[in-house]
Amino acid sequence: MRTFPVLILTSLIMSGCQTPSSSSTAPAEAPRAKQIPHVLTGALGDERHDPYYWLRERENPEVIAHLEAENAWTEAQMQHTAERQKELFEEIKGRIKQNDSSVPARKGDWYYYSRTVDGKQYPIHCRRAAGPEGPSGDEQILLDVNALAEGHEFFSVTGMRVSPDAKLLAYCTDTRGRRIYTLHVKNLETGEVQEELVDEMAGNVAWANDNRTLFYTKQDPQTLRSHLVYRHELGAGGEDALVFDETDETFYCSIYRSRSGEYLFIHSGQTITDEVRYLRADDPRGAWQVFEPRERGHEYGVDHANGAFWVRTNLEATNFRLMRAEAGATGRVGWQEFLPARSEVFLEGMEAFRDHLVVVERENALTRLRVMRWDGSEDHAIQFDEPAYIVALDDNREWDTDLLRFSYESMTTPDSIYEYEMSSRERKLLRRDEVLGGFDPADYVTERLWIAARDGQKVPVSLVKRRDAAAGPQPLLLYGYGSYGSSMDPYFSAPRISLLDRGFTFAIAHVRGGQELGRKWYDDGKLLQKRNTFTDFIDCGAALCDLGWTSADLLYAQGGSAGGLLVGAVANMAPELFHGIVAQVPFVDVVTTMEDDSIPLTTFEYDEWGNPADPVYYEYMMSYSPYDNVEAKDYPHILVMTGLHDSQVQYWEPAKWVARLRDRKTDDRQILLRTEMHAGHGGASGRYRRYEEIAFYYAWLLDRAGR
């Protein structure tokens, strides 16, 4: 999915780090990409002229030179904000505790946690033995990511899995940002690491119960579609066994262990259809069985706990329901309904414990944890007071316990980890992210508005500002996403305080295309209903102006990835409403990308956007594709950020968009493109670099707002 939940794309601009530009001379004018005639023929027989198509040649020195010229121009245009950027960076760094540790989570005889050290970019993953009262004994470092990252411009670790006997650690590394990983296994007793056990894999692994067999997924080298599952036996030698090949190019696959640890599952899925295979984890060479054959439109997921399979399914249930099936049963004939579907409540997930089931639900655009006993004798929801918040399951590795861990945060309350005794309903705060620098939650206020869209639907908007903010319209940054059913919840951000303290309001428009209000909210914001996402955002922005929160000369939009599509479409549809736009790794060349099945993600996203080979979808997608709808008119100020090695939104989409905007727009407002030359979709790695990037685009916003 072209997701971008973190809202940051990182580049190196301060503190002695290398800048994206290699030029030392300030350019006199903005770069103009050369135009080379290129014609694309659409499903309607029409011709699309794309003179910037050549920018997709990643290895072409002229492409790299153009991106570096754009970086030099951006650096020159932002030079006068250099001191402000440093000021913001120090503020952000100063608010975040640099020597910190997560709450240890028990699994078997160990407590696992991660910690950060002042001056280090990456986390250190550790464990300590479990004692009668909690962690005890000496710390054992599982992975020091800082040591692994030495000598690399980019470094990422994923897929960390400890073997069932807790003696081995599997982990996957990426040194480019392309999400193509190398699998390693570390012996936690000797410290020995088996380097490059498997190269060019997808970063998804699962252990069998023999503690020597690993299953992992591999992807197509061109499209990056994860479609192969292999079995690797440590020390066996020879070729790894291929156990599954997902041949349908619209599906991808992944592998995981059940909650009980008794089963392994292979999940094949695309936007609206799922299929799951299962295998007993103590029989790694056994035959995989299909749990329920795929049927177009049937979405389901499976877990195993307390001796049964648990199935979350949309079968005759728009907002999903929970079914129970006896272990060993195949097909839906033996399914028994455990939790029925409800029209106003979306069933998002579940976690099984010995005596309790915890269900994650969503109602009125808020998440909720519902706790019930298996025998039905008790059923309650955990209550919270703020008007807008997020509550989610935390790290619950043990099932034989009465204690539930969950996280809670709001736009004024930092991320907080609670321990909740499910029988007595007593909760204990274990940890709240410490925000330094004199932060007081009472100085800020969060609100939830319901804004009427043009078709009468009520769109929730979450806002936060300083309690003592000046009266009248103020600068406001409106964030949106609205795709893939991904809900954008009202999260806390310590860096955001720097904007709020300088007079900004921050708001999230929970537009259609997410699932904040259930599955229908998603369905009404995709395919031939996709324009609802954009008009919802525009209507929210206009209403915030009408209600006096802001005005068109103080309103800014932000979105990343598919959210970049949102703000790109809005730039064409309502440019007069926004003073500026921050577009991060934006998916803006919709039609051309969806016509090219060699590009990562394309084939299994037809049910999100439509297949442009169909004239109906082609015409509709052409009506909103940001790149295809750039016109000769005035546009807002626009800051665009991307990564050269992005595997989800290719760098050339924003590069082409900027080139066409420069060529056609009629105003003299600023348009900047910043390409991180050593990163992918999530930006450069390392926490300080992330602070720097936030400081960079905050400085741009404050500069545009005259603050």
C-alpha positions as CSV (number, residue, x, y, z in Angstrom):
1,M,0.0,0.0,0.0
2,R,1.1,3.5,-0.6
3,T,0.8,4.3,3.0
4,F,2.6,7.1,4.9
5,P,1.6,7.0,8.6
6,V,4.6,8.6,10.1
7,L,4.2,12.0,8.3
8,I,8.0,12.5,8.0
9,L,10.5,12.1,5.1
10,T,14.0,12.6,6.4
11,S,17.0,14.4,4.9
12,L,20.3,15.6,6.3
13,I,20.5,19.3,6.5
14,M,22.2,20.2,9.8
15,S,24.6,19.2,12.5
16,G,27.4,18.4,10.1
17,C,25.3,15.9,8.1
18,Q,25.6,15.7,4.3
19,T,22.9,17.7,2.5
20,P,20.9,16.3,-0.3
21,S,22.5,18.7,-2.7
22,S,26.1,18.4,-3.8
23,S,26.2,21.9,-5.2
24,S,28.1,24.7,-3.4
25,T,26.9,27.5,-5.6
26,A,23.5,29.0,-5.2
27,P,21.5,28.7,-8.4
28,A,20.1,31.9,-10.0
29,E,16.7,30.4,-10.9
30,A,14.6,27.3,-10.4
31,P,15.5,24.2,-12.5
32,R,13.5,23.5,-15.6
33,A,13.4,19.9,-16.6
34,K,14.0,19.4,-20.3
35,Q,11.0,18.1,-22.4
36,I,11.3,15.0,-24.5
37,P,8.2,14.2,-26.6
38,H,6.5,11.0,-25.3
39,V,2.9,9.9,-26.0
40,L,0.8,7.5,-24.0
41,T,-2.4,6.1,-25.4
42,G,-5.3,5.7,-22.9
43,A,-8.3,3.3,-22.7
44,L,-10.4,5.8,-24.5
45,G,-8.0,5.9,-27.5
46,D,-6.9,9.4,-26.4
47,E,-3.3,10.6,-26.3
48,R,-1.5,11.8,-23.2
49,H,1.6,13.9,-23.9
50,D,4.2,13.3,-21.1
51,P,7.3,15.3,-21.9
52,Y,8.8,14.4,-18.5
53,Y,8.5,10.7,-18.8
54,W,12.2,10.4,-19.2
55,L,12.7,11.3,-15.5
56,R,11.9,7.7,-14.6
57,E,15.3,6.6,-15.8
58,R,16.8,6.2,-12.3
59,E,20.3,5.4,-13.5
60,N,20.5,8.2,-16.1
61,P,23.1,10.8,-15.0
62,E,20.9,13.6,-16.4
63,V,18.1,12.5,-14.0
64,I,20.4,12.5,-11.0
65,A,21.7,15.9,-12.1
66,H,18.2,17.3,-12.4
67,L,17.3,16.0,-8.9
68,E,20.5,17.5,-7.5
69,A,19.7,20.8,-9.2
70,E,16.3,20.8,-7.5
71,N,17.9,20.1,-4.2
72,A,20.3,23.0,-4.7
73,W,17.5,25.3,-5.6
74,T,15.5,24.2,-2.5
75,E,18.6,24.7,-0.3
76,A,19.2,28.2,-1.7
77,Q,15.5,29.2,-1.2
78,M,15.6,27.9,2.4
79,Q,19.0,29.4,3.3
80,H,17.4,32.4,5.1
81,T,15.6,29.9,7.4
82,A,18.8,28.1,8.4
83,E,18.9,29.6,11.9
84,R,15.2,28.9,12.4
85,Q,15.8,25.3,11.3
86,K,18.5,24.9,13.9
87,E,16.3,26.5,16.6
88,L,13.5,24.1,15.8
89,F,15.8,21.1,15.7
90,E,17.2,21.9,19.1
91,E,13.6,22.5,20.5
92,I,12.4,19.1,19.1
93,K,15.5,17.3,20.3
94,G,15.2,19.0,23.7
95,R,11.6,17.9,24.2
96,I,12.3,14.2,23.6
97,K,14.1,12.2,26.3
98,Q,17.3,11.0,24.6
99,N,18.2,8.2,27.1
100,D,15.0,6.3,27.2
101,S,13.6,2.8,27.4
102,S,10.3,1.0,26.4
103,V,8.3,-0.9,29.0
104,P,9.7,-4.4,29.3
105,A,7.2,-7.1,27.9
106,R,7.4,-10.6,29.2
107,K,7.6,-13.6,26.9
108,G,8.4,-16.9,28.7
109,D,11.6,-16.5,30.8
110,W,12.6,-13.1,29.5
111,Y,11.5,-9.5,29.5
112,Y,12.1,-7.7,26.1
113,Y,12.6,-4.0,25.6
114,S,14.4,-1.4,23.5
115,R,16.3,1.7,24.6
116,T,17.8,4.8,23.0
117,V,21.1,6.5,24.0
118,D,21.8,10.2,23.7
119,G,23.8,10.9,20.5
120,K,22.9,7.6,18.9
121,Q,20.5,7.5,15.9
122,Y,19.1,4.0,16.3
123,P,17.5,1.8,19.1
124,I,19.3,-0.9,21.0
125,H,17.1,-4.0,21.5
126,C,17.6,-5.9,24.7
127,R,16.3,-8.5,27.2
128,R,16.7,-9.4,30.8
129,A,15.8,-12.6,32.6
130,A,12.3,-12.8,34.3
131,G,12.5,-12.7,38.1
132,P,9.7,-13.0,40.7
133,E,9.0,-9.3,40.6
134,G,9.9,-8.4,37.0
135,P,13.1,-8.1,35.0
136,S,16.2,-9.2,36.9
137,G,19.9,-9.9,36.2
138,D,22.2,-8.5,33.6
139,E,21.1,-6.9,30.4
140,Q,21.6,-8.9,27.2
141,I,21.8,-6.9,24.0
142,L,20.0,-8.6,21.2
143,L,20.8,-6.0,18.5
144,D,22.6,-2.7,18.7
145,V,21.3,-1.1,15.5
146,N,23.8,1.7,15.8
147,A,26.7,-0.7,15.4
148,L,25.1,-2.5,12.5
149,A,24.4,0.8,10.8
150,E,28.0,2.0,10.8
151,G,29.2,2.9,7.3
152,H,25.7,3.0,5.8
153,E,23.9,6.2,4.7
154,F,20.6,4.3,5.3
155,F,19.9,1.4,7.6
156,S,16.7,-0.4,8.7
157,V,15.9,-3.5,10.7
158,T,12.7,-5.4,10.5
159,G,11.3,-8.9,11.1
160,M,12.9,-9.4,14.5
161,R,11.7,-12.8,15.7
162,V,13.1,-14.8,18.7
163,S,12.9,-18.6,18.3
164,P,10.4,-20.5,20.5
165,D,13.3,-21.7,22.8
166,A,14.5,-18.1,23.0
167,K,18.1,-19.0,21.9
168,L,18.1,-17.6,18.3
169,L,17.1,-14.3,16.8
170,A,16.1,-13.8,13.2
171,Y,16.2,-10.3,11.8
172,C,16.3,-8.6,8.4
173,T,18.3,-5.6,7.3
174,D,17.9,-3.0,4.5
175,T,20.8,-0.7,3.6
176,R,19.2,1.1,0.7
177,G,15.6,2.0,1.6
178,R,14.1,-0.1,-1.2
179,R,12.6,-2.6,1.3
180,I,14.7,-5.4,-0.1
181,Y,16.1,-7.2,2.9
182,T,18.8,-9.6,3.9
183,L,18.0,-12.3,6.5
184,H,20.3,-13.0,9.4
185,V,20.2,-15.3,12.4
186,K,22.0,-14.6,15.7
187,N,22.8,-17.2,18.3
188,L,21.8,-15.4,21.5
189,E,24.0,-17.8,23.6
190,T,27.2,-17.3,21.7
191,G,26.7,-14.0,19.9
192,E,27.5,-15.6,16.6
193,V,25.7,-14.1,13.6
194,Q,25.0,-16.1,10.4
195,E,25.5,-13.2,7.9
196,E,23.4,-13.0,4.7
197,L,21.5,-16.2,5.4
198,V,19.1,-15.2,2.6
199,D,19.5,-12.2,0.3
200,E,16.9,-10.1,-1.4
201,M,13.9,-11.2,0.7
202,A,10.8,-9.3,1.8
203,G,11.6,-8.9,5.6
204,N,8.8,-11.3,6.7
205,V,9.8,-14.4,8.8
206,A,8.3,-16.9,11.1
207,W,9.8,-19.7,13.2
208,A,8.6,-23.3,13.4
209,N,8.6,-25.0,16.8
210,D,11.7,-27.1,16.1
211,N,13.8,-23.9,16.6
212,R,15.7,-24.6,13.4
213,T,13.2,-24.0,10.6
214,L,12.4,-20.6,9.4
215,F,9.8,-19.6,6.8
216,Y,10.3,-16.4,4.9
217,T,8.8,-14.5,2.0
218,K,10.5,-13.2,-1.2
219,Q,9.4,-10.6,-3.7
220,D,9.5,-10.1,-7.4
221,P,12.7,-8.1,-8.1
222,Q,11.0,-5.7,-10.4
223,T,7.5,-5.2,-9.0
224,L,8.5,-6.0,-5.3
225,R,5.3,-8.0,-5.0
226,S,5.8,-10.5,-2.2
227,H,4.6,-13.8,-3.6
228,L,7.0,-16.6,-2.6
229,V,7.2,-18.5,0.7
230,Y,10.3,-20.6,1.4
231,R,11.4,-22.9,4.1
232,H,15.0,-22.7,5.4
233,E,16.5,-25.2,7.8
234,L,19.5,-23.9,9.7
235,G,22.6,-25.9,9.0
236,A,20.9,-28.2,6.5
237,G,22.7,-26.8,3.4
238,G,21.3,-27.0,-0.1
239,E,18.5,-25.0,-1.7
240,D,15.6,-23.7,0.5
241,A,12.3,-25.3,-0.3
242,L,9.6,-23.3,-2.0
243,V,6.4,-24.0,-0.1
244,F,4.0,-21.6,-1.8
245,D,3.9,-19.4,-4.9
246,E,1.1,-16.8,-5.2
247,T,0.6,-16.8,-8.9
248,D,-2.2,-14.2,-9.1
249,E,-0.5,-10.9,-9.8
250,T,-3.2,-9.0,-7.9
251,F,-2.3,-10.8,-4.6
252,Y,0.6,-10.6,-2.2
253,C,1.5,-13.0,0.6
254,S,2.9,-12.9,4.1
255,I,3.6,-15.5,6.9
256,Y,2.9,-15.3,10.6
257,R,2.6,-17.5,13.8
258,S,-0.7,-17.8,15.7
259,R,-1.3,-16.3,19.1
260,S,-1.1,-19.8,20.6
261,G,2.2,-20.6,18.8
262,E,0.6,-23.9,17.6
263,Y,0.1,-22.9,13.9
264,L,1.7,-21.0,11.1
265,F,-0.4,-19.1,8.6
266,I,0.3,-17.9,5.0
267,H,-2.0,-15.0,4.2
268,S,-2.7,-14.2,0.5
269,G,-4.5,-11.0,0.0
270,Q,-5.5,-8.0,-2.1
271,T,-7.8,-5.1,-1.5
272,I,-11.1,-7.0,-1.2
273,T,-10.2,-10.7,-1.1
274,D,-8.2,-12.9,1.3
275,E,-7.1,-16.5,1.5
276,V,-5.3,-18.2,4.4
277,R,-3.3,-21.5,4.5
278,Y,-2.2,-23.1,7.7
279,L,0.3,-25.6,9.1
280,R,1.0,-27.0,12.5
281,A,4.1,-25.2,13.8
282,D,5.6,-28.5,15.1
283,D,5.3,-30.1,11.6
284,P,7.3,-27.7,9.4
285,R,7.7,-30.2,6.6
286,G,4.0,-30.9,6.5
287,A,1.4,-30.0,3.9
288,W,-0.2,-26.6,4.0
289,Q,-4.0,-26.6,4.0
290,V,-6.3,-23.9,2.7
291,F,-8.5,-22.6,5.5
292,E,-11.2,-21.1,3.3
293,P,-10.8,-20.8,-0.5
294,R,-10.6,-17.3,-1.9
295,E,-13.9,-15.8,-3.1
296,R,-13.9,-12.3,-4.6
297,G,-15.1,-9.8,-2.0
298,H,-14.6,-12.1,1.0
299,E,-12.1,-10.6,3.4
300,Y,-11.1,-12.7,6.4
301,G,-8.2,-13.2,8.8
302,V,-7.5,-16.1,11.1
303,D,-5.8,-16.7,14.4
304,H,-5.6,-19.6,16.8
305,A,-6.0,-19.4,20.5
306,N,-7.6,-21.5,23.3
307,G,-7.9,-24.5,21.1
308,A,-9.9,-22.9,18.3
309,F,-9.5,-20.9,15.2
310,W,-10.9,-17.3,15.4
311,V,-12.0,-15.7,12.1
312,R,-12.6,-12.0,11.5
313,T,-14.8,-12.0,8.4
314,N,-17.0,-9.7,6.3
315,L,-19.1,-12.6,5.2
316,E,-22.7,-11.1,5.3
317,A,-21.2,-8.5,7.6
318,T,-20.1,-5.1,6.2
319,N,-18.4,-4.1,9.5
320,F,-17.1,-7.6,10.1
321,R,-18.0,-10.2,12.7
322,L,-16.0,-12.8,14.7
323,M,-16.5,-16.5,14.1
324,R,-15.2,-19.6,15.9
325,A,-14.1,-22.8,14.3
326,E,-12.8,-26.0,15.8
327,A,-9.1,-26.6,15.3
328,G,-8.6,-28.9,12.3
329,A,-11.9,-27.8,10.7
330,T,-11.7,-26.5,7.1
331,G,-14.3,-24.4,5.2
332,R,-16.9,-22.1,6.6
333,V,-19.5,-25.0,7.3
334,G,-18.2,-25.4,10.8
335,W,-18.0,-21.7,11.6
336,Q,-20.0,-20.5,14.6
337,E,-20.8,-16.8,15.2
338,F,-19.2,-15.5,18.4
339,L,-19.6,-11.7,17.9
340,P,-22.3,-10.5,15.4
341,A,-21.8,-7.5,13.1
342,R,-23.2,-4.1,14.0
343,S,-24.1,-1.3,11.7
344,E,-22.5,1.5,13.7
345,V,-19.5,-0.4,15.1
346,F,-16.5,-1.6,13.1
347,L,-14.7,-4.7,14.3
348,E,-11.0,-3.9,13.8
349,G,-9.1,-6.7,15.6
350,M,-8.8,-9.0,18.6
351,E,-6.4,-10.4,21.2
352,A,-7.0,-13.7,23.0
353,F,-6.0,-14.4,26.6
354,R,-6.6,-17.5,28.8
355,D,-9.8,-16.2,30.4
356,H,-10.6,-13.1,28.3
357,L,-11.0,-11.9,24.8
358,V,-10.2,-8.3,24.0
359,V,-11.8,-6.8,20.9
360,V,-10.7,-3.6,19.2
361,E,-13.7,-1.7,17.9
362,R,-14.3,1.7,16.2
363,E,-17.4,3.8,16.7
364,N,-18.0,7.5,16.1
365,A,-14.5,7.8,14.7
366,L,-13.0,6.7,18.0
367,T,-11.2,3.4,18.9
368,R,-12.5,1.3,21.8
369,L,-11.2,-1.8,23.8
370,R,-14.0,-4.2,24.7
371,V,-13.1,-6.9,27.3
372,M,-15.2,-10.0,27.7
373,R,-14.9,-13.4,29.4
374,W,-15.0,-16.4,27.1
375,D,-18.0,-17.8,29.0
376,G,-19.9,-14.6,28.4
377,S,-20.3,-13.7,32.1
378,E,-18.7,-10.3,31.7
379,D,-18.5,-7.8,28.9
380,H,-17.3,-4.2,29.3
381,A,-15.5,-1.4,27.4
382,I,-12.6,0.6,28.9
383,Q,-13.7,4.2,29.3
384,F,-11.9,7.4,28.5
385,D,-12.8,11.1,28.9
386,E,-11.2,13.2,26.1
387,P,-13.2,14.1,23.1
388,A,-10.7,12.7,20.6
389,Y,-8.0,10.0,21.4
390,I,-6.4,6.7,20.3
391,V,-6.5,3.5,22.4
392,A,-4.7,0.4,21.0
393,L,-3.4,-2.9,22.1
394,D,0.2,-2.8,23.2
395,D,2.8,-5.5,23.6
396,N,0.9,-8.5,25.0
397,R,3.1,-11.5,24.4
398,E,1.7,-13.8,27.1
399,W,-1.8,-15.3,26.9
400,D,-1.9,-17.0,30.3
401,T,-2.5,-13.7,32.2
402,D,-5.2,-11.5,33.6
403,L,-3.2,-8.4,32.7
404,L,-3.8,-6.4,29.5
405,R,-1.4,-3.8,28.2
406,F,-2.8,-1.0,26.1
407,S,-1.6,2.4,24.8
408,Y,-3.5,5.6,25.0
409,E,-2.8,9.1,23.6
410,S,-4.5,12.2,22.4
411,M,-3.5,15.4,20.7
412,T,-2.7,16.7,24.2
413,T,-1.7,13.5,26.1
414,P,1.6,11.9,25.2
415,D,1.7,8.2,24.4
416,S,0.9,6.3,27.6
417,I,1.2,2.6,28.4
418,Y,-1.3,1.1,30.9
419,E,-1.6,-2.2,32.6
420,Y,-5.2,-3.2,33.0
421,E,-6.4,-6.0,35.3
422,M,-9.3,-7.4,33.3
423,S,-11.1,-9.0,36.2
424,S,-11.0,-6.1,38.7
425,R,-10.9,-3.4,36.0
426,E,-8.1,-1.6,37.7
427,R,-5.6,0.2,35.6
428,K,-2.1,1.3,36.3
429,L,0.0,3.8,34.3
430,L,3.3,2.1,33.6
431,R,4.9,4.8,31.4
432,R,4.0,8.0,29.7
433,D,6.4,9.5,27.2
434,E,8.2,12.3,29.0
435,V,8.0,15.6,27.1
436,L,10.8,17.9,28.4
437,G,11.2,21.6,28.1
438,G,8.3,22.6,30.4
439,F,5.5,21.0,28.5
440,D,2.2,21.1,30.3
441,P,-0.9,19.4,28.7
442,A,-3.1,22.0,30.4
443,D,-1.6,24.6,28.1
444,Y,-3.3,23.0,25.1
445,V,-6.8,22.0,24.1
446,T,-8.1,19.4,21.7
447,E,-11.6,19.5,20.1
448,R,-13.6,17.3,17.8
449,L,-15.8,19.0,15.1
450,W,-18.3,17.4,12.8
451,I,-18.4,19.2,9.5
452,A,-21.1,18.8,6.9
453,A,-19.7,17.8,3.5
454,R,-21.5,18.9,0.3
455,D,-23.5,15.7,0.1
456,G,-24.7,16.0,3.7
457,Q,-22.3,13.5,5.3
458,K,-20.7,14.6,8.6
459,V,-16.9,14.5,8.5
460,P,-15.1,14.4,11.8
461,V,-12.2,16.8,12.3
462,S,-9.8,16.6,15.3
463,L,-8.0,19.8,16.3
464,V,-5.4,20.9,18.8
465,K,-4.1,24.4,19.7
466,R,-2.7,26.4,22.6
467,R,-5.4,27.2,25.1
468,D,-4.2,30.9,25.1
469,A,-4.1,31.2,21.3
470,A,-5.0,34.6,19.9
471,A,-8.6,35.2,19.0
472,G,-9.6,35.2,15.3
473,P,-8.3,33.3,12.3
474,Q,-4.8,31.7,12.9
475,P,-2.5,29.7,10.8
476,L,-3.8,26.1,10.5
477,L,-2.2,23.0,9.2
478,L,-4.8,20.5,7.9
479,Y,-3.7,16.9,7.5
480,G,-5.5,14.2,5.6
481,Y,-5.0,10.7,4.1
482,G,-8.2,8.9,3.2
483,S,-7.1,5.7,1.4
484,Y,-6.9,2.0,1.9
485,G,-9.2,2.1,4.8
486,S,-6.3,3.4,7.0
487,S,-7.7,5.5,9.8
488,M,-5.8,8.6,10.8
489,D,-6.3,8.9,14.5
490,P,-5.7,12.0,16.7
491,Y,-2.2,11.2,17.7
492,F,0.2,13.1,20.0
493,S,3.4,14.7,18.6
494,A,6.1,16.3,20.7
495,P,7.6,18.1,17.7
496,R,4.2,19.6,16.8
497,I,4.5,21.7,20.0
498,S,6.9,23.9,18.1
499,L,4.1,24.8,15.6
500,L,1.5,25.2,18.3
501,D,3.6,27.5,20.4
502,R,4.1,29.7,17.4
503,G,0.4,30.2,16.8
504,F,-0.5,27.3,14.5
505,T,-3.5,25.1,15.0
506,F,-3.1,21.5,13.8
507,A,-6.1,19.5,12.5
508,I,-6.8,16.1,11.0
509,A,-9.7,15.7,8.6
510,H,-11.0,12.2,8.9
511,V,-12.1,12.1,5.3
512,R,-13.8,9.2,3.4
513,G,-11.4,6.5,2.3
514,G,-10.3,5.7,5.8
515,Q,-12.4,3.5,8.2
516,E,-12.9,6.0,11.0
517,L,-16.7,5.5,10.7
518,G,-16.7,1.9,9.5
519,R,-16.3,0.0,6.3
520,K,-18.8,2.1,4.4
521,W,-16.6,5.2,5.1
522,Y,-13.9,3.4,3.2
523,D,-16.1,2.1,0.4
524,D,-17.4,5.7,-0.2
525,G,-13.9,7.0,-0.7
526,K,-12.4,4.6,-3.3
527,L,-12.8,3.5,-6.9
528,L,-15.6,5.5,-8.5
529,Q,-16.3,7.3,-5.2
530,K,-12.7,8.5,-4.8
531,R,-13.5,12.2,-5.4
532,N,-15.4,12.2,-2.0
533,T,-12.0,12.0,-0.3
534,F,-10.9,15.3,-2.0
535,T,-14.2,17.1,-1.7
536,D,-14.5,16.1,2.0
537,F,-11.0,17.7,2.6
538,I,-12.0,20.8,0.7
539,D,-15.2,21.2,2.6
540,C,-13.5,20.7,5.9
541,G,-11.0,23.5,5.0
542,A,-13.7,25.8,3.9
543,A,-15.7,25.2,7.0
544,L,-12.7,25.9,9.2
545,C,-12.4,29.2,7.5
546,D,-16.2,29.9,7.8
547,L,-16.1,29.0,11.6
548,G,-13.2,31.5,12.2
549,W,-10.5,29.0,13.0
550,T,-8.4,30.2,10.0
551,S,-8.6,31.9,6.6
552,A,-7.5,31.1,3.1
553,D,-4.3,33.1,3.4
554,L,-3.4,31.1,6.6
555,L,-4.6,27.6,5.7
556,Y,-2.1,24.9,4.8
557,A,-2.6,21.3,3.7
558,Q,-0.3,18.3,4.4
559,G,-0.4,14.7,3.1
560,G,2.0,11.9,2.4
561,S,1.9,9.0,-0.1
562,A,-1.8,8.5,-0.9
563,G,-2.3,11.6,1.3
564,G,0.0,13.3,-1.2
565,L,-2.5,12.3,-3.9
566,L,-5.2,14.0,-1.7
567,V,-3.4,17.3,-1.4
568,G,-2.2,17.1,-5.0
569,A,-5.8,16.7,-6.2
570,V,-6.9,19.5,-3.9
571,A,-4.3,21.8,-5.3
572,N,-6.0,21.5,-8.7
573,M,-9.6,21.5,-7.5
574,A,-9.4,24.3,-4.9
575,P,-6.1,26.2,-5.2
576,E,-7.6,29.4,-3.9
577,L,-8.5,27.8,-0.5
578,F,-4.9,27.0,0.6
579,H,-1.9,29.3,1.1
580,G,0.5,26.4,1.1
581,I,0.8,22.6,0.7
582,V,3.3,20.1,2.1
583,A,3.3,17.0,-0.2
584,Q,5.4,14.1,1.1
585,V,6.3,11.2,-1.2
586,P,3.1,12.1,-3.1
587,F,1.3,9.6,-5.4
588,V,0.4,12.1,-8.1
589,D,0.8,10.4,-11.5
590,V,-2.1,8.0,-10.9
591,V,-3.1,6.9,-14.4
592,T,0.4,6.3,-15.8
593,T,1.4,4.4,-12.7
594,M,-1.7,2.2,-12.6
595,E,-1.2,1.5,-16.3
596,D,2.4,0.1,-15.7
597,D,2.2,-3.3,-14.1
598,S,6.0,-3.4,-13.7
599,I,5.9,-0.7,-11.0
600,P,5.7,-2.0,-7.4
601,L,2.1,-2.2,-5.9
602,T,0.3,-1.6,-9.2
603,T,-1.4,-4.9,-9.9
604,F,-2.9,-5.5,-6.4
605,E,-4.2,-2.0,-6.2
606,Y,-6.8,-2.2,-9.0
607,D,-9.5,-2.6,-6.4
608,E,-8.4,0.6,-4.6
609,W,-8.1,3.0,-7.6
610,G,-9.5,1.0,-10.5
611,N,-7.9,-0.6,-13.6
612,P,-7.2,2.1,-16.2
613,A,-7.6,-0.5,-18.9
614,D,-11.3,-0.2,-18.2
615,P,-12.6,3.0,-20.0
616,V,-15.0,3.8,-17.1
617,Y,-12.2,3.8,-14.5
618,Y,-9.7,5.4,-16.9
619,E,-12.0,8.4,-17.4
620,Y,-12.7,8.7,-13.7
621,M,-9.1,8.5,-12.6
622,M,-8.1,11.0,-15.3
623,S,-10.6,13.4,-13.7
624,Y,-8.6,13.7,-10.5
625,S,-5.0,12.5,-11.2
626,P,-2.9,15.5,-10.0
627,Y,-0.2,15.3,-12.7
628,D,-2.8,15.0,-15.5
629,N,-4.8,18.0,-14.3
630,V,-2.2,20.7,-13.8
631,E,-3.5,23.8,-15.6
632,A,-2.4,27.3,-16.4
633,K,-3.6,29.0,-13.3
634,D,-2.5,30.2,-9.9
635,Y,-1.4,27.5,-7.3
636,P,-0.6,27.7,-3.6
637,H,3.0,27.6,-2.3
638,I,4.1,23.9,-2.5
639,L,6.9,22.0,-0.8
640,V,7.4,18.5,-2.2
641,M,9.6,15.8,-0.7
642,T,10.5,12.4,-2.0
643,G,13.2,9.6,-1.8
644,L,15.2,8.3,-4.7
645,H,14.8,4.7,-3.7
646,D,11.1,4.8,-2.7
647,S,9.6,1.4,-3.4
648,Q,6.0,2.6,-2.9
649,V,5.8,5.9,-4.7
650,Q,8.5,6.2,-7.3
651,Y,10.6,9.4,-7.1
652,W,9.7,10.4,-10.6
653,E,6.1,11.1,-9.8
654,P,6.8,14.1,-7.6
655,A,9.7,15.1,-9.9
656,K,7.4,15.1,-13.0
657,W,4.6,16.9,-11.0
658,V,6.9,19.7,-10.0
659,A,8.3,20.1,-13.5
660,R,4.8,20.4,-15.0
661,L,3.7,22.8,-12.3
662,R,6.7,25.0,-13.0
663,D,5.9,25.0,-16.7
664,R,2.2,25.7,-16.5
665,K,1.3,27.7,-13.3
666,T,0.7,31.4,-13.7
667,D,1.7,32.7,-10.3
668,D,5.1,33.5,-8.7
669,R,4.5,31.4,-5.6
670,Q,7.2,29.1,-4.3
671,I,7.5,25.5,-5.4
672,L,10.3,23.4,-4.0
673,L,11.3,19.7,-4.5
674,R,13.6,18.0,-2.1
675,T,14.8,14.5,-2.9
676,E,16.6,12.4,-0.2
677,M,19.2,10.6,-2.4
678,H,19.8,7.8,0.1
679,A,16.4,6.8,1.2
680,G,13.0,5.3,0.3
681,H,9.3,5.7,1.2
682,G,9.8,6.4,4.9
683,G,12.7,8.8,4.4
684,A,16.3,8.6,5.7
685,S,16.9,6.4,8.8
686,G,17.9,7.7,12.2
687,R,15.9,9.7,14.7
688,Y,18.0,12.9,14.6
689,R,17.7,13.0,10.9
690,R,13.9,12.8,11.4
691,Y,14.0,15.7,13.8
692,E,16.0,17.7,11.2
693,E,13.4,17.0,8.4
694,I,10.5,18.0,10.7
695,A,12.4,21.2,11.5
696,F,12.9,21.8,7.8
697,Y,9.3,21.7,6.8
698,Y,8.2,23.4,10.0
699,A,10.6,26.3,9.1
700,W,9.0,26.4,5.6
701,L,5.5,26.6,7.0
702,L,6.4,29.3,9.5
703,D,8.2,31.2,6.8
704,R,5.2,31.1,4.5
705,A,2.9,32.2,7.4
706,G,5.2,35.0,8.3
707,R,5.7,33.6,11.8
